[in-house]
Amino acid sequence: QKEVEQDPGPLSVPEGAIVSLNCTYSNSAFQYFMWYRQYSRKGPELLMYTYSSGNKEDGRFTAQVDKSSKYISLFIRDSQPSDSATYLCAMSAIPTTSGTYKYIFGTGTRLKVLA
Amino acid sequence: GAGVSQSPSNKVTEKGKDVELRCDPISGHTALYWYRQSLGQGLEFLIYFQGNSAPDKSGLPSDRFSAERTGGSVSTLTIQRTQQEDSAVYLCASSLDRGLTYEQYFGPGTRLTVT
């Protein structure tokens, strides 16, 4: 079983829809949760990060973490065609003092927002 | 300012040949990461460099893979005796320092195809 599970999609939605992207994880040591967006033929770029359970909002994006269920979500409101990309979740545990801050990534969900 | 750059952007090689992939991190970034991204596999950590410390090579899949970072800046990932399963996008990322609060900035990747 992978440490981080993410539905690869593709997910197609009409413009203006609310999009929900999700990841589950198995390692209870994960404390730092991130969402990256990756356009075709580009490297991933950080969208949002959070340390704790609860919600974090940034414009049209809301990241939600439920540590008790080991489940994280990214919501996109008023989705736009420019949001069409692959969204990757990533998470990390706090390492020991000399350890590597190693991110474990999901496989990514391909999102297509139709105009 | 300049972001992370990688070269070549695409590389096609015959099975059994050696390849070198180059990463130029953002100037002043002390941490550098290599990842591999395969279809349906997400981003797989390969190796991590931090300043002058010994690199964390725990993600390298076999002894055919090696990497070096000269002068704390440019890094080269070398794959010897390439196999078809090495075909993937190889991504490099750098961050200002080690630690979860330091965002990893990704390059556009090198798409490696082994025929």
Boltz contact constraints between the chains, C-beta under 6 A:
constraints:
  - contact:
      token1: [A, 32]
      token2: [B, 100]
      max_distance: 6.0
  - contact:
      token1: [A, 42]
      token2: [B, 108]
      max_distance: 6.0
  - contact:
      token1: [A, 43]
      token2: [B, 91]
      max_distance: 6.0
  - contact:
      token1: [A, 43]
      token2: [B, 106]
      max_distance: 6.0
  - contact:
      token1: [A, 43]
      token2: [B, 107]
      max_distance: 6.0
  - contact:
      token1: [A, 43]
      token2: [B, 108]
      max_distance: 6.0
  - contact:
      token1: [A, 43]
      token2: [B, 109]
      max_distance: 6.0
  - contact:
      token1: [A, 44]
      token2: [B, 106]
      max_distance: 6.0
  - contact:
      token1: [A, 46]
      token2: [B, 103]
      max_distance: 6.0
  - contact:
      token1: [A, 92]
      token2: [B, 100]
      max_distance: 6.0
  - contact:
      token1: [A, 100]
      token2: [B, 48]
      max_distance: 6.0
  - contact:
      token1: [A, 100]
      token2: [B, 56]
      max_distance: 6.0
  - contact:
      token1: [A, 101]
      token2: [B, 98]
      max_distance: 6.0
  - contact:
      token1: [A, 101]
      token2: [B, 100]
      max_distance: 6.0
  - contact:
      token1: [A, 102]
      token2: [B, 45]
      max_distance: 6.0
  - contact:
      token1: [A, 105]
      token2: [B, 42]
      max_distance: 6.0
  - contact:
      token1: [A, 105]
      token2: [B, 43]
      max_distance: 6.0
  - contact:
      token1: [A, 106]
      token2: [B, 42]
      max_distance: 6.0
  - contact:
      token1: [A, 107]
      token2: [B, 40]
      max_distance: 6.0
  - contact:
      token1: [A, 107]
      token2: [B, 42]
      max_distance: 6.0
